[in-house]
Amino acid sequence: MNVVGEEHVRDAFRRGQRKLVVANEDIVTPQALDAVERLGLQIVRGPLERPAPMGADPGRAIRRVLYRRGARWVAPERPRGLTPTRFSRLGFIGAGGVGAATAHLAALAGIADEIRLIDIVPGAAESIALDIEHASGVTGSPTRASGGTTLDLVGGCDALVITAGRPRTPGMDRAALSKVNGPVIRSAAEAIAQYAPEAVTIVVTNPLDEMTYEFWRASGQAPQRVIGMAATLDSSRFRNAIAAAAGVQPRDVHAITLGSHGDEMVPIVSTATVRGRPLIDVLPRERIAACVRETVSGGGAVVRLRRTGSATIAPAHATIELLEAIRGAQAGTVPASVYLQGEYGIEDLFLGVPAVLGRSGVLEIVELPLADRERAALVAAADALRRRLDGAAAGR
């Protein structure tokens, strides 16, 4: 007889399982039952008949390894969620490039019954909402959209995405951007605290880690309901760089970036794989170092080319990845800027780490086994972020 606890349920969820099989005589704790209901799993009582063990075939094992290394190998689909739900109302504060692109993708995927866009510029949010609805004749999307200029429109939203604020321009440092966007984030936080206190909020406004922390302090929300879209985007850039260098498709690459959304980000090389093989066995060190540099400078490269704004398409897709995880349409962990309370030796900061998300926000923070230099770089990123936050607070 075994005792099945909450940790067993969370482990099954992280591995993308829909059912948790337990023996008839096993004891399932109340905490485990709560986690099963919250995460959308199903408990199945056994014993189940086990298939007869298959004999080992060395030749078949070798053929599988060689096939995975060949050009015809296709990575398996990402695990889908367990019990996907739709948001009743999804709100966007900011209808600029990122906000409009994310709202469009959300409507296309049908992840919400209703989308509300808010922007300070008269007609901006309304026009994007009308454009999204006009597209439904082609896309077949059931999502309805509306827009306006007042923050009370966040009322009734299950989830919110904040993209409002000035985009980064060439030569602008974090301190200058924080001074401009800080008041915007605080206004949004006060409105959400008043009209949608139970909503899960995704902060996209830059400088992201600082603005996520600022939003949390100003809103008074529980920290698990506040998420920054940081490592989500950086990890996508890292996978793209590796795929290009290795000559494979991005879906063949599993890699993650942690830390701050900026120069102190930490692309994790030690756990990265290409078609199941360790990255260090696929690319030489100098090529890996070039992938890391490309990842760190990726956002700046877009800003330099665009001159009057920053990236929009990739951040929109990264935000959708977080929304999909929150509503249960994507299983497993996603990298995001979340509130740390001792994980990785870091406290009282929002920083990019792997997390399990659900309708109530952050369900669990996963600590990866990092190389010593990677853990040191993550701590250094936290120290740099703390100094910036202290400097911003002193300058008010």
Backbone hydrogen bonds, N-H to C=O, Kabsch-Sander energy under -0.5 kcal/mol:
donor,donor_aa,acceptor,acceptor_aa,energy
4,V,2,N,-0.6
4,V,27,I,-3.6
5,G,3,V,-0.7
8,H,5,G,-0.8
9,V,5,G,-1.3
10,R,6,E,-2.5
11,D,7,E,-2.0
12,A,8,H,-2.0
13,F,9,V,-2.2
14,R,10,R,-2.6
15,R,11,D,-1.5
16,G,13,F,-1.7
17,Q,12,A,-2.5
20,L,42,Q,-2.9
21,V,19,K,-0.6
22,V,20,L,-0.5
22,V,44,V,-2.7
26,D,23,A,-1.3
27,I,2,N,-2.8
28,V,26,D,-0.5
29,T,4,V,-2.4
29,T,27,I,-0.6
33,L,29,T,-2.1
34,D,30,P,-2.3
35,A,31,Q,-2.2
36,V,32,A,-2.4
37,E,33,L,-2.1
38,R,34,D,-2.6
39,L,35,A,-2.6
40,G,36,V,-1.1
41,L,36,V,-1.8
42,Q,18,R,-1.4
44,V,20,L,-2.4
44,V,42,Q,-0.5
46,G,22,V,-3.4
61,A,57,D,-2.2
62,I,58,P,-2.2
63,R,59,G,-2.2
64,R,60,R,-2.2
65,V,61,A,-1.9
66,L,62,I,-2.5
67,Y,63,R,-2.3
68,R,64,R,-2.2
69,R,65,V,-1.1
70,G,66,L,-0.5
70,G,67,Y,-1.3
73,W,70,G,-1.0
81,G,329,A,-1.5
85,T,327,R,-2.3
87,F,111,I,-2.9
90,L,114,E,-2.7
91,G,159,A,-2.5
92,F,116,R,-2.6
93,I,161,V,-2.6
94,G,92,F,-0.9
94,G,118,I,-3.4
100,A,96,G,-2.9
101,A,97,G,-2.1
102,T,98,V,-2.7
103,A,99,G,-2.4
104,H,100,A,-2.2
105,L,101,A,-2.2
106,A,102,T,-2.6
107,A,103,A,-2.3
108,L,104,H,-2.5
109,A,105,L,-2.2
110,G,106,A,-0.7
110,G,107,A,-0.6
111,I,106,A,-1.9
113,D,87,F,-2.8
114,E,88,S,-0.7
115,I,144,R,-2.8
116,R,90,L,-2.5
117,L,146,S,-2.5
118,I,92,F,-2.5
119,D,148,G,-2.0
124,A,121,V,-1.9
125,A,121,V,-0.6
127,S,123,G,-2.2
128,I,124,A,-1.8
129,A,125,A,-2.5
130,L,126,E,-2.4
131,D,127,S,-2.3
132,I,128,I,-2.4
133,E,129,A,-2.1
134,H,130,L,-2.3
135,A,131,D,-1.6
136,S,132,I,-0.7
136,S,133,E,-0.8
137,G,134,H,-1.0
138,V,135,A,-1.9
139,T,135,A,-2.6
140,G,136,S,-2.3
144,R,113,D,-2.2
146,S,115,I,-2.0
148,G,117,L,-1.7
153,L,150,T,-1.5
154,V,151,L,-1.7
155,G,152,D,-1.6
156,G,195,Y,-0.9
157,C,154,V,-2.0
158,D,89,R,-2.5
159,A,89,R,-1.1
160,L,200,V,-2.5
161,V,91,G,-2.2
162,I,202,I,-2.8
163,T,93,I,-2.4
163,T,161,V,-0.7
164,A,93,I,-1.8
172,M,169,T,-2.3
177,L,173,D,-1.9
178,S,174,R,-2.7
179,K,175,A,-1.8
180,V,176,A,-1.5
181,N,177,L,-2.7
182,G,178,S,-2.3
185,I,181,N,-2.3
186,R,182,G,-2.4
187,S,183,P,-2.1
188,A,184,V,-2.0
189,A,185,I,-2.5
190,E,186,R,-2.2
191,A,187,S,-1.9
192,I,188,A,-2.4
193,A,189,A,-2.4
194,Q,190,E,-1.4
195,Y,191,A,-3.0
196,A,192,I,-2.2
199,A,196,A,-1.6
200,V,158,D,-2.0
201,T,199,A,-0.5
201,T,225,R,-2.9
202,I,160,L,-3.1
203,V,201,T,-0.5
203,V,227,I,-2.9
204,V,162,I,-2.9
204,V,202,I,-0.5
205,T,162,I,-1.1
211,M,207,P,-2.6
212,T,208,L,-2.6
213,Y,209,D,-1.9
214,E,210,E,-2.4
215,F,211,M,-2.5
216,W,212,T,-2.2
217,R,213,Y,-2.3
218,A,214,E,-2.2
219,S,215,F,-2.5
220,G,216,W,-1.8
225,R,222,A,-2.1
226,V,223,P,-1.6
227,I,201,T,-2.6
228,G,337,S,-3.0
229,M,203,V,-2.5
230,A,228,G,-1.6
233,L,230,A,-0.8
234,D,230,A,-1.9
235,S,231,A,-2.4
236,S,232,T,-1.2
237,R,233,L,-2.0
238,F,234,D,-2.1
239,R,235,S,-2.5
240,N,236,S,-2.2
241,A,237,R,-2.2
242,I,238,F,-2.3
243,A,239,R,-2.5
244,A,240,N,-2.1
245,A,241,A,-2.0
246,A,242,I,-2.5
247,G,243,A,-1.2
248,V,243,A,-2.0
252,D,249,Q,-2.1
253,V,250,P,-1.6
254,H,273,T,-2.4
255,A,253,V,-0.5
256,I,268,I,-0.5
258,L,266,V,-2.5
259,G,352,G,-2.5
260,S,264,E,-0.5
262,G,260,S,-1.6
265,M,262,G,-1.8
266,V,258,L,-3.4
268,I,256,I,-2.6
269,V,267,P,-0.9
272,A,269,V,-0.9
273,T,254,H,-2.5
274,V,277,R,-2.9
275,R,252,D,-3.1
277,R,274,V,-1.9
279,L,272,A,-2.7
281,D,278,P,-1.8
282,V,278,P,-0.6
282,V,279,L,-1.5
283,L,279,L,-2.5
287,R,284,P,-0.6
288,I,284,P,-2.2
289,A,285,R,-2.7
290,A,286,E,-1.6
291,C,287,R,-2.0
292,V,288,I,-2.2
293,R,289,A,-2.2
294,E,290,A,-2.4
295,T,291,C,-2.0
296,V,292,V,-2.4
297,S,293,R,-2.1
298,G,295,T,-0.9
301,A,297,S,-2.2
302,V,298,G,-1.5
303,V,299,G,-1.9
304,R,300,G,-2.5
305,L,301,A,-1.7
306,R,302,V,-2.7
307,R,303,V,-3.1
308,T,306,R,-1.9
316,A,312,T,-1.6
317,H,313,I,-2.1
318,A,314,A,-2.3
319,T,315,P,-2.2
320,I,316,A,-2.0
321,E,317,H,-1.9
322,L,318,A,-1.4
323,L,319,T,-2.2
324,E,320,I,-2.9
325,A,321,E,-1.8
326,I,322,L,-2.4
327,R,323,L,-2.2
328,G,325,A,-0.8
329,A,324,E,-2.6
330,Q,324,E,-0.9
331,A,79,P,-1.5
332,G,13,F,-0.7
334,V,355,A,-2.5
336,A,353,V,-2.4
337,S,228,G,-3.0
338,V,336,A,-0.8
338,V,351,L,-2.0
340,L,349,L,-2.8
342,G,346,I,-3.0
345,G,342,G,-2.0
346,I,343,E,-1.9
348,D,340,L,-1.6
349,L,340,L,-0.7
351,L,338,V,-2.0
351,L,349,L,-0.6
352,G,259,G,-1.9
353,V,336,A,-2.5
355,A,334,V,-2.4
356,V,364,E,-3.0
357,L,355,A,-0.5
358,G,361,G,-2.5
361,G,358,G,-2.2
362,V,224,Q,-2.6
363,L,356,V,-3.1
363,L,361,G,-0.6
364,E,356,V,-1.5
366,V,354,P,-2.2
368,L,366,V,-0.7
370,L,368,L,-1.3
375,R,371,A,-2.5
376,A,372,D,-2.4
377,A,373,R,-1.9
378,L,374,E,-2.0
379,V,375,R,-2.2
380,A,376,A,-2.2
381,A,377,A,-2.1
382,A,378,L,-1.9
383,D,379,V,-2.4
384,A,380,A,-2.3
385,L,381,A,-2.2
386,R,382,A,-2.4
387,R,383,D,-2.0
388,R,384,A,-1.8
389,L,385,L,-2.5
390,D,386,R,-2.5
391,G,387,R,-2.4
392,A,388,R,-2.4
393,A,389,L,-2.2
394,A,390,D,-2.1
395,G,391,G,-1.4
396,R,393,A,-0.9
